Amino acid sequence: IANKNRVAILAELDKEKRKLLMQNQSSTNHPGASIALARSPLNKDFRDHAEQQHIAAQQKAALQHAHAHSSGYFITQDSAFGNLILPVLPRLEAE
């Protein structure tokens, strides 16, 4: 399923790229055309997606490292302090 999603995303990006190139070729007389392409929402979405994939890869690596080198248990969780993984502490019943 993930591979199908990748293929669909790549096909959509290729389609958008060709569309933007055609628009750029038809508007070569307009000096601001290339600037508009650089600021398009597609580029921002692509950067955001790439950044999320990079963070996910970092989280996975950190989680694997923690499990290999610690007897504790860790989870991936967004943190206000920028931590990629957080330790899970058991609750102990009060005596």
N, CA, C and O atoms as a CHARMM CRD file, in Angstrom:
* protein
*
  380
    1    1 ILE  N      0.83200  -1.19100   0.00000 PROA 1      0.00000
    2    1 ILE  CA     0.00000   0.00000   0.00000 PROA 1      0.00000
    3    1 ILE  C      0.87300   1.25100   0.00000 PROA 1      0.00000
    4    1 ILE  O      0.58400   2.21400  -0.70900 PROA 1      0.00000
    5    2 ALA  N      1.95600   1.23400   0.80700 PROA 2      0.00000
    6    2 ALA  CA     2.83800   2.40000   0.86100 PROA 2      0.00000
    7    2 ALA  C      3.48600   2.65300  -0.49000 PROA 2      0.00000
    8    2 ALA  O      3.66600   3.80300  -0.89200 PROA 2      0.00000
    9    3 ASN  N      3.84200   1.57000  -1.20100 PROA 3      0.00000
   10    3 ASN  CA     4.46500   1.71400  -2.50900 PROA 3      0.00000
   11    3 ASN  C      3.48600   2.32600  -3.50800 PROA 3      0.00000
   12    3 ASN  O      3.87600   3.14400  -4.34000 PROA 3      0.00000
   13    4 LYS  N      2.20900   1.92900  -3.42600 PROA 4      0.00000
   14    4 LYS  CA     1.19500   2.50600  -4.31400 PROA 4      0.00000
   15    4 LYS  C      1.03000   3.99500  -4.02300 PROA 4      0.00000
   16    4 LYS  O      0.86000   4.80000  -4.93900 PROA 4      0.00000
   17    5 ASN  N      1.08100   4.35200  -2.74000 PROA 5      0.00000
   18    5 ASN  CA     0.97800   5.76800  -2.36800 PROA 5      0.00000
   19    5 ASN  C      2.15000   6.56000  -2.92600 PROA 5      0.00000
   20    5 ASN  O      1.97400   7.67200  -3.42200 PROA 5      0.00000
   21    6 ARG  N      3.34600   5.98700  -2.84500 PROA 6      0.00000
   22    6 ARG  CA     4.53100   6.66600  -3.38500 PROA 6      0.00000
   23    6 ARG  C      4.39500   6.88900  -4.88100 PROA 6      0.00000
   24    6 ARG  O      4.68400   7.97200  -5.39200 PROA 6      0.00000
   25    7 VAL  N      3.95300   5.85300  -5.57400 PROA 7      0.00000
   26    7 VAL  CA     3.79400   5.95100  -7.02800 PROA 7      0.00000
   27    7 VAL  C      2.76600   7.02200  -7.36600 PROA 7      0.00000
   28    7 VAL  O      2.96500   7.81000  -8.29100 PROA 7      0.00000
   29    8 ALA  N      1.66600   7.05000  -6.61800 PROA 8      0.00000
   30    8 ALA  CA     0.62600   8.05200  -6.86900 PROA 8      0.00000
   31    8 ALA  C      1.14300   9.46000  -6.59200 PROA 8      0.00000
   32    8 ALA  O      0.85800  10.38800  -7.34800 PROA 8      0.00000
   33    9 ILE  N      1.90100   9.61800  -5.50900 PROA 9      0.00000
   34    9 ILE  CA     2.46500  10.93300  -5.17100 PROA 9      0.00000
   35    9 ILE  C      3.45000  11.37600  -6.24100 PROA 9      0.00000
   36    9 ILE  O      3.42200  12.52600  -6.68000 PROA 9      0.00000
   37   10 LEU  N      4.32500  10.46000  -6.66400 PROA 10     0.00000
   38   10 LEU  CA     5.30500  10.80500  -7.69900 PROA 10     0.00000
   39   10 LEU  C      4.61200  11.14900  -9.01600 PROA 10     0.00000
   40   10 LEU  O      5.03300  12.07000  -9.71500 PROA 10     0.00000
   41   11 ALA  N      3.56400  10.42100  -9.35400 PROA 11     0.00000
   42   11 ALA  CA     2.82600  10.71700 -10.58300 PROA 11     0.00000
   43   11 ALA  C      2.17600  12.09100 -10.49700 PROA 11     0.00000
   44   11 ALA  O      2.20000  12.85700 -11.46100 PROA 11     0.00000
   45   12 GLU  N      1.59900  12.40100  -9.34900 PROA 12     0.00000
   46   12 GLU  CA     0.96400  13.71200  -9.15600 PROA 12     0.00000
   47   12 GLU  C      2.00600  14.82800  -9.22500 PROA 12     0.00000
   48   12 GLU  O      1.75800  15.87200  -9.83000 PROA 12     0.00000
   49   13 LEU  N      3.16800  14.61300  -8.60800 PROA 13     0.00000
   50   13 LEU  CA     4.23200  15.62100  -8.65900 PROA 13     0.00000
   51   13 LEU  C      4.72900  15.83000 -10.08500 PROA 13     0.00000
   52   13 LEU  O      4.97700  16.96000 -10.50600 PROA 13     0.00000
   53   14 ASP  N      4.87100  14.72900 -10.82600 PROA 14     0.00000
   54   14 ASP  CA     5.31900  14.83500 -12.21100 PROA 14     0.00000
   55   14 ASP  C      4.29400  15.59500 -13.05100 PROA 14     0.00000
   56   14 ASP  O      4.65400  16.42300 -13.88800 PROA 14     0.00000
   57   15 LYS  N      3.02800  15.30600 -12.82100 PROA 15     0.00000
   58   15 LYS  CA     1.95200  16.00000 -13.53700 PROA 15     0.00000
   59   15 LYS  C      1.98100  17.49900 -13.22900 PROA 15     0.00000
   60   15 LYS  O      1.88800  18.32200 -14.14000 PROA 15     0.00000
   61   16 GLU  N      2.11100  17.85300 -11.94900 PROA 16     0.00000
   62   16 GLU  CA     2.17500  19.26400 -11.55200 PROA 16     0.00000
   63   16 GLU  C      3.42700  19.93900 -12.11500 PROA 16     0.00000
   64   16 GLU  O      3.38200  21.09500 -12.53600 PROA 16     0.00000
   65   17 LYS  N      4.53400  19.21100 -12.11700 PROA 17     0.00000
   66   17 LYS  CA     5.78300  19.76400 -12.65000 PROA 17     0.00000
   67   17 LYS  C      5.62800  20.10200 -14.13400 PROA 17     0.00000
   68   17 LYS  O      6.02700  21.17700 -14.58200 PROA 17     0.00000
   69   18 ARG  N      5.03900  19.16400 -14.89200 PROA 18     0.00000
   70   18 ARG  CA     4.83700  19.42500 -16.31900 PROA 18     0.00000
   71   18 ARG  C      3.89300  20.59900 -16.53300 PROA 18     0.00000
   72   18 ARG  O      4.10600  21.42400 -17.42200 PROA 18     0.00000
   73   19 LYS  N      2.85300  20.67000 -15.71600 PROA 19     0.00000
   74   19 LYS  CA     1.89800  21.77300 -15.81000 PROA 19     0.00000
   75   19 LYS  C      2.59500  23.10700 -15.54200 PROA 19     0.00000
   76   19 LYS  O      2.38400  24.07900 -16.26600 PROA 19     0.00000
   77   20 LEU  N      3.42400  23.14800 -14.50000 PROA 20     0.00000
   78   20 LEU  CA     4.14100  24.38000 -14.16200 PROA 20     0.00000
   79   20 LEU  C      5.16400  24.75100 -15.23500 PROA 20     0.00000
   80   20 LEU  O      5.34800  25.92900 -15.54200 PROA 20     0.00000
   81   21 LEU  N      5.82600  23.74700 -15.80100 PROA 21     0.00000
   82   21 LEU  CA     6.78200  24.02400 -16.87300 PROA 21     0.00000
   83   21 LEU  C      6.07800  24.59200 -18.10200 PROA 21     0.00000
   84   21 LEU  O      6.59500  25.49900 -18.75500 PROA 21     0.00000
   85   22 MET  N      4.90500  24.06100 -18.41400 PROA 22     0.00000
   86   22 MET  CA     4.13600  24.58300 -19.54700 PROA 22     0.00000
   87   22 MET  C      3.71400  26.02500 -19.28100 PROA 22     0.00000
   88   22 MET  O      3.77700  26.86500 -20.17900 PROA 22     0.00000
   89   23 GLN  N      3.28400  26.31400 -18.05700 PROA 23     0.00000
   90   23 GLN  CA     2.90400  27.68000 -17.70600 PROA 23     0.00000
   91   23 GLN  C      4.11600  28.60400 -17.79400 PROA 23     0.00000
   92   23 GLN  O      4.00500  29.74300 -18.24600 PROA 23     0.00000
   93   24 ASN  N      5.26500  28.10700 -17.36200 PROA 24     0.00000
   94   24 ASN  CA     6.48900  28.90900 -17.37900 PROA 24     0.00000
   95   24 ASN  C      6.91300  29.20600 -18.81800 PROA 24     0.00000
   96   24 ASN  O      7.34100  30.31900 -19.12400 PROA 24     0.00000
   97   25 GLN  N      6.79400  28.21700 -19.69600 PROA 25     0.00000
   98   25 GLN  CA     7.16400  28.42700 -21.09200 PROA 25     0.00000
   99   25 GLN  C      6.22700  29.42100 -21.76700 PROA 25     0.00000
  100   25 GLN  O      6.66000  30.22200 -22.59600 PROA 25     0.00000
  101   26 SER  N      4.95600  29.37300 -21.41600 PROA 26     0.00000
  102   26 SER  CA     4.00400  30.28400 -22.05100 PROA 26     0.00000
  103   26 SER  C      4.10800  31.69700 -21.49400 PROA 26     0.00000
  104   26 SER  O      3.62000  32.64000 -22.11700 PROA 26     0.00000
  105   27 SER  N      4.72900  31.85900 -20.34400 PROA 27     0.00000
  106   27 SER  CA     4.82800  33.19500 -19.73700 PROA 27     0.00000
  107   27 SER  C      6.28100  33.64000 -19.57600 PROA 27     0.00000
  108   27 SER  O      6.62100  34.29600 -18.59100 PROA 27     0.00000
  109   28 THR  N      7.13900  33.28800 -20.53300 PROA 28     0.00000
  110   28 THR  CA     8.55100  33.67100 -20.43000 PROA 28     0.00000
  111   28 THR  C      8.74800  35.17500 -20.55300 PROA 28     0.00000
  112   28 THR  O      9.79700  35.69000 -20.16400 PROA 28     0.00000
  113   29 ASN  N      7.76800  35.88300 -21.08100 PROA 29     0.00000
  114   29 ASN  CA     7.88400  37.33500 -21.19200 PROA 29     0.00000
  115   29 ASN  C      7.59200  38.03900 -19.87200 PROA 29     0.00000
  116   29 ASN  O      7.83800  39.23900 -19.74600 PROA 29     0.00000
  117   30 HSD  N      7.07500  37.31500 -18.89700 PROA 30     0.00000
  118   30 HSD  CA     6.75600  37.90200 -17.59600 PROA 30     0.00000
  119   30 HSD  C      7.90500  37.63600 -16.62400 PROA 30     0.00000
  120   30 HSD  O      8.16200  36.47800 -16.29400 PROA 30     0.00000
  121   31 PRO  N      8.60100  38.67200 -16.15600 PROA 31     0.00000
  122   31 PRO  CA     9.77800  38.46400 -15.31000 PROA 31     0.00000
  123   31 PRO  C      9.46700  37.83200 -13.95700 PROA 31     0.00000
  124   31 PRO  O     10.36300  37.22400 -13.37200 PROA 31     0.00000
  125   32 GLY  N      8.26000  37.93900 -13.43100 PROA 32     0.00000
  126   32 GLY  CA     7.94100  37.39300 -12.11700 PROA 32     0.00000
  127   32 GLY  C      7.46700  35.95600 -12.15000 PROA 32     0.00000
  128   32 GLY  O      7.10400  35.41600 -11.10500 PROA 32     0.00000
  129   33 ALA  N      7.45700  35.31600 -13.30700 PROA 33     0.00000
  130   33 ALA  CA     6.90800  33.96500 -13.41400 PROA 33     0.00000
  131   33 ALA  C      7.71400  32.95400 -12.61500 PROA 33     0.00000
  132   33 ALA  O      7.13100  32.10800 -11.93700 PROA 33     0.00000
  133   34 SER  N      9.03300  33.02000 -12.67500 PROA 34     0.00000
  134   34 SER  CA     9.83800  32.03500 -11.95100 PROA 34     0.00000
  135   34 SER  C      9.74400  32.23600 -10.44900 PROA 34     0.00000
  136   34 SER  O      9.84200  31.26800  -9.69400 PROA 34     0.00000
  137   35 ILE  N      9.55500  33.46300 -10.00000 PROA 35     0.00000
  138   35 ILE  CA     9.40000  33.72500  -8.57100 PROA 35     0.00000
  139   35 ILE  C      8.09500  33.11800  -8.08100 PROA 35     0.00000
  140   35 ILE  O      8.05100  32.55400  -6.98700 PROA 35     0.00000
  141   36 ALA  N      7.04400  33.22100  -8.86200 PROA 36     0.00000
  142   36 ALA  CA     5.75800  32.64600  -8.48200 PROA 36     0.00000
  143   36 ALA  C      5.85800  31.13100  -8.36900 PROA 36     0.00000
  144   36 ALA  O      5.23100  30.53700  -7.49200 PROA 36     0.00000
  145   37 LEU  N      6.63700  30.49600  -9.24200 PROA 37     0.00000
  146   37 LEU  CA     6.80900  29.05200  -9.17500 PROA 37     0.00000
  147   37 LEU  C      7.52700  28.64700  -7.89900 PROA 37     0.00000
  148   37 LEU  O      7.18100  27.63500  -7.29000 PROA 37     0.00000
  149   38 ALA  N      8.50300  29.40800  -7.49500 PROA 38     0.00000
  150   38 ALA  CA     9.27100  29.07000  -6.30000 PROA 38     0.00000
  151   38 ALA  C      8.42800  29.17100  -5.04300 PROA 38     0.00000
  152   38 ALA  O      8.72600  28.50600  -4.05000 PROA 38     0.00000
  153   39 ARG  N      7.39500  29.97800  -5.05900 PROA 39     0.00000
  154   39 ARG  CA     6.57000  30.17200  -3.87000 PROA 39     0.00000
  155   39 ARG  C      5.25000  29.41300  -3.93600 PROA 39     0.00000
  156   39 ARG  O      4.37100  29.63900  -3.10400 PROA 39     0.00000
  157   40 SER  N      5.09600  28.51900  -4.90700 PROA 40     0.00000
  158   40 SER  CA     3.81500  27.83400  -5.06700 PROA 40     0.00000
  159   40 SER  C      3.52200  26.93600  -3.86700 PROA 40     0.00000
  160   40 SER  O      4.44600  26.44100  -3.22200 PROA 40     0.00000
  161   41 PRO  N      2.24300  26.72400  -3.56400 PROA 41     0.00000
  162   41 PRO  CA     1.87600  25.85900  -2.43800 PROA 41     0.00000
  163   41 PRO  C      2.36800  24.42700  -2.62500 PROA 41     0.00000
  164   41 PRO  O      2.62400  23.72900  -1.64400 PROA 41     0.00000
  165   42 LEU  N      2.50200  23.98300  -3.87700 PROA 42     0.00000
  166   42 LEU  CA     2.98500  22.63600  -4.13400 PROA 42     0.00000
  167   42 LEU  C      4.38200  22.45800  -3.56500 PROA 42     0.00000
  168   42 LEU  O      4.66600  21.44300  -2.93000 PROA 42     0.00000
  169   43 ASN  N      5.26500  23.44000  -3.78500 PROA 43     0.00000
  170   43 ASN  CA     6.62100  23.34600  -3.25600 PROA 43     0.00000
  171   43 ASN  C      6.61500  23.31300  -1.73600 PROA 43     0.00000
  172   43 ASN  O      7.38200  22.56100  -1.13500 PROA 43     0.00000
  173   44 LYS  N      5.76500  24.11400  -1.10400 PROA 44     0.00000
  174   44 LYS  CA     5.68400  24.13500   0.35600 PROA 44     0.00000
  175   44 LYS  C      5.18400  22.79300   0.87000 PROA 44     0.00000
  176   44 LYS  O      5.73100  22.25200   1.83100 PROA 44     0.00000
  177   45 ASP  N      4.14000  22.25000   0.23000 PROA 45     0.00000
  178   45 ASP  CA     3.61200  20.95200   0.64000 PROA 45     0.00000
  179   45 ASP  C      4.66700  19.86700   0.48200 PROA 45     0.00000
  180   45 ASP  O      4.79400  18.99100   1.33700 PROA 45     0.00000
  181   46 PHE  N      5.42600  19.92300  -0.61300 PROA 46     0.00000
  182   46 PHE  CA     6.47100  18.93500  -0.84800 PROA 46     0.00000
  183   46 PHE  C      7.55300  19.03600   0.22300 PROA 46     0.00000
  184   46 PHE  O      8.01100  18.01800   0.74200 PROA 46     0.00000
  185   47 ARG  N      7.96700  20.27700   0.55900 PROA 47     0.00000
  186   47 ARG  CA     8.97900  20.45700   1.61400 PROA 47     0.00000
  187   47 ARG  C      8.46200  19.95000   2.95200 PROA 47     0.00000
  188   47 ARG  O      9.18600  19.28300   3.69100 PROA 47     0.00000
  189   48 ASP  N      7.20400  20.26700   3.26500 PROA 48     0.00000
  190   48 ASP  CA     6.61700  19.81200   4.52600 PROA 48     0.00000
  191   48 ASP  C      6.58600  18.29100   4.59000 PROA 48     0.00000
  192   48 ASP  O      6.90600  17.70100   5.62200 PROA 48     0.00000
  193   49 HSD  N      6.20000  17.65900   3.48500 PROA 49     0.00000
  194   49 HSD  CA     6.13000  16.19800   3.44900 PROA 49     0.00000
  195   49 HSD  C      7.52800  15.59700   3.60200 PROA 49     0.00000
  196   49 HSD  O      7.71000  14.63100   4.34300 PROA 49     0.00000
  197   50 ALA  N      8.50600  16.16200   2.91100 PROA 50     0.00000
  198   50 ALA  CA     9.87600  15.66500   3.01200 PROA 50     0.00000
  199   50 ALA  C     10.41000  15.83600   4.43100 PROA 50     0.00000
  200   50 ALA  O     11.09700  14.95800   4.95200 PROA 50     0.00000
  201   51 GLU  N     10.09100  16.96900   5.05000 PROA 51     0.00000
  202   51 GLU  CA    10.53400  17.20800   6.42700 PROA 51     0.00000
  203   51 GLU  C      9.88600  16.20700   7.38300 PROA 51     0.00000
  204   51 GLU  O     10.54600  15.70800   8.29400 PROA 51     0.00000
  205   52 GLN  N      8.61300  15.91300   7.18400 PROA 52     0.00000
  206   52 GLN  CA     7.92800  14.93800   8.03600 PROA 52     0.00000
  207   52 GLN  C      8.53300  13.55100   7.87500 PROA 52     0.00000
  208   52 GLN  O      8.68800  12.82000   8.85300 PROA 52     0.00000
  209   53 GLN  N      8.87500  13.18700   6.64100 PROA 53     0.00000
  210   53 GLN  CA     9.50600  11.88900   6.41700 PROA 53     0.00000
  211   53 GLN  C     10.86800  11.83500   7.09300 PROA 53     0.00000
  212   53 GLN  O     11.23900  10.80600   7.65900 PROA 53     0.00000
  213   54 HSD  N     11.62100  12.93900   7.03900 PROA 54     0.00000
  214   54 HSD  CA    12.93500  12.99200   7.67000 PROA 54     0.00000
  215   54 HSD  C     12.80400  12.84300   9.18100 PROA 54     0.00000
  216   54 HSD  O     13.57000  12.10600   9.80300 PROA 54     0.00000
  217   55 ILE  N     11.83800  13.53900   9.77200 PROA 55     0.00000
  218   55 ILE  CA    11.61200  13.44300  11.21200 PROA 55     0.00000
  219   55 ILE  C     11.18800  12.02700  11.58100 PROA 55     0.00000
  220   55 ILE  O     11.64400  11.48600  12.58800 PROA 55     0.00000
  221   56 ALA  N     10.32200  11.42500  10.77700 PROA 56     0.00000
  222   56 ALA  CA     9.88200  10.05600  11.04600 PROA 56     0.00000
  223   56 ALA  C     11.06900   9.09800  11.00200 PROA 56     0.00000
  224   56 ALA  O     11.15600   8.18500  11.82200 PROA 56     0.00000
  225   57 ALA  N     11.97600   9.29700  10.06000 PROA 57     0.00000
  226   57 ALA  CA    13.16600   8.45100   9.97200 PROA 57     0.00000
  227   57 ALA  C     14.05500   8.65500  11.19500 PROA 57     0.00000
  228   57 ALA  O     14.60800   7.69400  11.72900 PROA 57     0.00000
  229   58 GLN  N     14.19500   9.90500  11.64000 PROA 58     0.00000
  230   58 GLN  CA    14.98700  10.18100  12.83800 PROA 58     0.00000
  231   58 GLN  C     14.34500   9.54100  14.06300 PROA 58     0.00000
  232   58 GLN  O     15.04600   8.97800  14.90500 PROA 58     0.00000
  233   59 GLN  N     13.02000   9.62300  14.17300 PROA 59     0.00000
  234   59 GLN  CA    12.31800   9.01500  15.30300 PROA 59     0.00000
  235   59 GLN  C     12.53300   7.50600  15.31500 PROA 59     0.00000
  236   59 GLN  O     12.78100   6.91400  16.36600 PROA 59     0.00000
  237   60 LYS  N     12.43900   6.89600  14.15500 PROA 60     0.00000
  238   60 LYS  CA    12.61200   5.44500  14.06400 PROA 60     0.00000
  239   60 LYS  C     14.02100   5.05400  14.49000 PROA 60     0.00000
  240   60 LYS  O     14.20400   4.09400  15.23900 PROA 60     0.00000
  241   61 ALA  N     15.01000   5.79300  14.01600 PROA 61     0.00000
  242   61 ALA  CA    16.39600   5.49900  14.37700 PROA 61     0.00000
  243   61 ALA  C     16.62500   5.69300  15.87400 PROA 61     0.00000
  244   61 ALA  O     17.29100   4.87700  16.51200 PROA 61     0.00000
  245   62 ALA  N     16.07500   6.76900  16.43500 PROA 62     0.00000
  246   62 ALA  CA    16.23500   7.02300  17.86800 PROA 62     0.00000
  247   62 ALA  C     15.55000   5.93600  18.68500 PROA 62     0.00000
  248   62 ALA  O     16.08200   5.49500  19.70400 PROA 62     0.00000
  249   63 LEU  N     14.38200   5.50700  18.24700 PROA 63     0.00000
  250   63 LEU  CA    13.64200   4.46700  18.95800 PROA 63     0.00000
  251   63 LEU  C     14.40000   3.14300  18.91300 PROA 63     0.00000
  252   63 LEU  O     14.50200   2.45500  19.92900 PROA 63     0.00000
  253   64 GLN  N     14.92600   2.78400  17.76000 PROA 64     0.00000
  254   64 GLN  CA    15.69800   1.54600  17.63900 PROA 64     0.00000
  255   64 GLN  C     16.94600   1.59900  18.51200 PROA 64     0.00000
  256   64 GLN  O     17.28300   0.61800  19.17500 PROA 64     0.00000
  257   65 HSD  N     17.62300   2.72300  18.51500 PROA 65     0.00000
  258   65 HSD  CA    18.82900   2.88300  19.33400 PROA 65     0.00000
  259   65 HSD  C     18.48200   2.75900  20.81900 PROA 65     0.00000
  260   65 HSD  O     19.18500   2.08200  21.56900 PROA 65     0.00000
  261   66 ALA  N     17.40000   3.41000  21.23900 PROA 66     0.00000
  262   66 ALA  CA    17.00100   3.36800  22.64900 PROA 66     0.00000
  263   66 ALA  C     16.63300   1.95100  23.07600 PROA 66     0.00000
  264   66 ALA  O     17.01400   1.51200  24.16100 PROA 66     0.00000
  265   67 HSD  N     15.89900   1.23700  22.23700 PROA 67     0.00000
  266   67 HSD  CA    15.51600  -0.13200  22.58800 PROA 67     0.00000
  267   67 HSD  C     16.72800  -1.05600  22.62400 PROA 67     0.00000
  268   67 HSD  O     16.77400  -1.98700  23.42800 PROA 67     0.00000
  269   68 ALA  N     17.70400  -0.80700  21.76400 PROA 68     0.00000
  270   68 ALA  CA    18.89400  -1.65600  21.72400 PROA 68     0.00000
  271   68 ALA  C     19.82800  -1.39700  22.90200 PROA 68     0.00000
  272   68 ALA  O     20.52600  -2.31100  23.34200 PROA 68     0.00000
  273   69 HSD  N     19.85500  -0.17300  23.41900 PROA 69     0.00000
  274   69 HSD  CA    20.83100   0.19500  24.44100 PROA 69     0.00000
  275   69 HSD  C     20.22600   0.48300  25.80900 PROA 69     0.00000
  276   69 HSD  O     20.92100   0.98000  26.69500 PROA 69     0.00000
  277   70 SER  N     18.95900   0.18400  25.99300 PROA 70     0.00000
  278   70 SER  CA    18.31200   0.48500  27.26600 PROA 70     0.00000
  279   70 SER  C     17.30400  -0.60400  27.60300 PROA 70     0.00000
  280   70 SER  O     16.74100  -1.25100  26.71900 PROA 70     0.00000
  281   71 SER  N     17.09300  -0.78900  28.88500 PROA 71     0.00000
  282   71 SER  CA    16.08800  -1.76800  29.30000 PROA 71     0.00000
  283   71 SER  C     14.72300  -1.11100  29.45400 PROA 71     0.00000
  284   71 SER  O     13.74100  -1.78700  29.76200 PROA 71     0.00000
  285   72 GLY  N     14.65200   0.19000  29.24500 PROA 72     0.00000
  286   72 GLY  CA    13.39900   0.92500  29.38100 PROA 72     0.00000
  287   72 GLY  C     12.51700   0.77700  28.16000 PROA 72     0.00000
  288   72 GLY  O     12.87300   0.10300  27.19400 PROA 72     0.00000
  289   73 TYR  N     11.35400   1.42100  28.21800 PROA 73     0.00000
  290   73 TYR  CA    10.41500   1.40200  27.11200 PROA 73     0.00000
  291   73 TYR  C     10.19900   2.83400  26.64000 PROA 73     0.00000
  292   73 TYR  O     10.02300   3.73700  27.45800 PROA 73     0.00000
  293   74 PHE  N     10.21200   3.04600  25.33600 PROA 74     0.00000
  294   74 PHE  CA    10.11000   4.38200  24.76000 PROA 74     0.00000
  295   74 PHE  C      9.01500   4.41100  23.70300 PROA 74     0.00000
  296   74 PHE  O      8.68500   3.39100  23.09700 PROA 74     0.00000
  297   75 ILE  N      8.45800   5.60400  23.49500 PROA 75     0.00000
  298   75 ILE  CA     7.46100   5.80300  22.44300 PROA 75     0.00000
  299   75 ILE  C      7.83600   7.04200  21.63500 PROA 75     0.00000
  300   75 ILE  O      8.53500   7.92800  22.12700 PROA 75     0.00000
  301   76 THR  N      7.36500   7.09400  20.39200 PROA 76     0.00000
  302   76 THR  CA     7.52600   8.31200  19.59800 PROA 76     0.00000
  303   76 THR  C      6.34800   9.21200  19.92600 PROA 76     0.00000
  304   76 THR  O      5.19800   8.77200  19.93000 PROA 76     0.00000
  305   77 GLN  N      6.63900  10.45400  20.19700 PROA 77     0.00000
  306   77 GLN  CA     5.59500  11.39700  20.60400 PROA 77     0.00000
  307   77 GLN  C      6.11000  12.80400  20.34400 PROA 77     0.00000
  308   77 GLN  O      7.27400  13.09900  20.61600 PROA 77     0.00000
  309   78 ASP  N      5.25700  13.67100  19.82000 PROA 78     0.00000
  310   78 ASP  CA     5.64500  15.07100  19.67100 PROA 78     0.00000
  311   78 ASP  C      5.89100  15.65300  21.05000 PROA 78     0.00000
  312   78 ASP  O      5.12200  15.42200  21.98400 PROA 78     0.00000
  313   79 SER  N      6.96200  16.40300  21.16400 PROA 79     0.00000
  314   79 SER  CA     7.33500  16.97200  22.45500 PROA 79     0.00000
  315   79 SER  C      7.48100  18.47600  22.32400 PROA 79     0.00000
  316   79 SER  O      7.96900  18.97300  21.30800 PROA 79     0.00000
  317   80 ALA  N      7.06200  19.19800  23.34400 PROA 80     0.00000
  318   80 ALA  CA     7.21500  20.65500  23.35300 PROA 80     0.00000
  319   80 ALA  C      8.69100  21.03800  23.38700 PROA 80     0.00000
  320   80 ALA  O      9.04600  22.16800  23.05400 PROA 80     0.00000
  321   81 PHE  N      9.54700  20.10800  23.78400 PROA 81     0.00000
  322   81 PHE  CA    10.97600  20.38600  23.89100 PROA 81     0.00000
  323   81 PHE  C     11.77500  19.82500  22.72200 PROA 81     0.00000
  324   81 PHE  O     13.00400  19.88900  22.73000 PROA 81     0.00000
  325   82 GLY  N     11.09900  19.27700  21.71900 PROA 82     0.00000
  326   82 GLY  CA    11.77900  18.78500  20.52900 PROA 82     0.00000
  327   82 GLY  C     12.34800  17.38300  20.65200 PROA 82     0.00000
  328   82 GLY  O     13.13800  16.96800  19.80400 PROA 82     0.00000
  329   83 ASN  N     11.96700  16.64100  21.68600 PROA 83     0.00000
  330   83 ASN  CA    12.44600  15.26800  21.83200 PROA 83     0.00000
  331   83 ASN  C     11.77900  14.38300  20.78600 PROA 83     0.00000
  332   83 ASN  O     10.58500  14.51700  20.51900 PROA 83     0.00000
  333   84 LEU  N     12.55900  13.47600  20.19600 PROA 84     0.00000
  334   84 LEU  CA    12.00800  12.57900  19.18700 PROA 84     0.00000
  335   84 LEU  C     11.27400  11.40700  19.81800 PROA 84     0.00000
  336   84 LEU  O     10.27900  10.92400  19.27700 PROA 84     0.00000
  337   85 ILE  N     11.77200  10.95000  20.97400 PROA 85     0.00000
  338   85 ILE  CA    11.13200   9.84700  21.68700 PROA 85     0.00000
  339   85 ILE  C     11.02200  10.22000  23.15500 PROA 85     0.00000
  340   85 ILE  O     11.76700  11.06200  23.65700 PROA 85     0.00000
  341   86 LEU  N     10.08900   9.58400  23.82700 PROA 86     0.00000
  342   86 LEU  CA     9.89100   9.84200  25.25300 PROA 86     0.00000
  343   86 LEU  C      9.88600   8.51800  26.00300 PROA 86     0.00000
  344   86 LEU  O      9.34600   7.52900  25.50600 PROA 86     0.00000
  345   87 PRO  N     10.48200   8.48500  27.19700 PROA 87     0.00000
  346   87 PRO  CA    10.43300   7.25000  27.98900 PROA 87     0.00000
  347   87 PRO  C      9.04300   7.06600  28.59500 PROA 87     0.00000
  348   87 PRO  O      8.35700   8.03200  28.92900 PROA 87     0.00000
  349   88 VAL  N      8.65700   5.82300  28.72500 PROA 88     0.00000
  350   88 VAL  CA     7.38600   5.49900  29.37200 PROA 88     0.00000
  351   88 VAL  C      7.72100   4.96900  30.75900 PROA 88     0.00000
  352   88 VAL  O      8.45200   3.98900  30.89900 PROA 88     0.00000
  353   89 LEU  N      7.18500   5.61900  31.77400 PROA 89     0.00000
  354   89 LEU  CA     7.44700   5.21700  33.15300 PROA 89     0.00000
  355   89 LEU  C      6.21500   4.51100  33.71100 PROA 89     0.00000
  356   89 LEU  O      5.09600   4.99900  33.55700 PROA 89     0.00000
  357   90 PRO  N      6.41700   3.36900  34.35700 PROA 90     0.00000
  358   90 PRO  CA     5.25900   2.66100  34.91400 PROA 90     0.00000
  359   90 PRO  C      4.71200   3.37900  36.14300 PROA 90     0.00000
  360   90 PRO  O      5.45500   4.02400  36.88400 PROA 90     0.00000
  361   91 ARG  N      3.42600   3.26000  36.34300 PROA 91     0.00000
  362   91 ARG  CA     2.81500   3.81100  37.55300 PROA 91     0.00000
  363   91 ARG  C      2.89200   2.76100  38.64700 PROA 91     0.00000
  364   91 ARG  O      2.53500   1.60000  38.44300 PROA 91     0.00000
  365   92 LEU  N      3.35600   3.17900  39.79300 PROA 92     0.00000
  366   92 LEU  CA     3.43300   2.27400  40.93100 PROA 92     0.00000
  367   92 LEU  C      2.30900   2.59900  41.89300 PROA 92     0.00000
  368   92 LEU  O      2.02900   3.76400  42.17500 PROA 92     0.00000
  369   93 GLU  N      1.67600   1.56600  42.38500 PROA 93     0.00000
  370   93 GLU  CA     0.59000   1.75000  43.33800 PROA 93     0.00000
  371   93 GLU  C      1.15500   2.22000  44.67200 PROA 93     0.00000
  372   93 GLU  O      2.18700   1.72200  45.12100 PROA 93     0.00000
  373   94 ALA  N      0.48700   3.16900  45.30100 PROA 94     0.00000
  374   94 ALA  CA     0.90400   3.64400  46.62100 PROA 94     0.00000
  375   94 ALA  C      0.59300   2.57300  47.65400 PROA 94     0.00000
  376   94 ALA  O     -0.44300   1.91200  47.57800 PROA 94     0.00000
  377   95 GLU  N      1.47200   2.40600  48.59900 PROA 95     0.00000
  378   95 GLU  CA     1.27400   1.36900  49.62200 PROA 95     0.00000
  379   95 GLU  C      0.42600   1.84000  50.75700 PROA 95     0.00000
  380   95 GLU  O      0.17100   1.08200  51.69300 PROA 95     0.00000
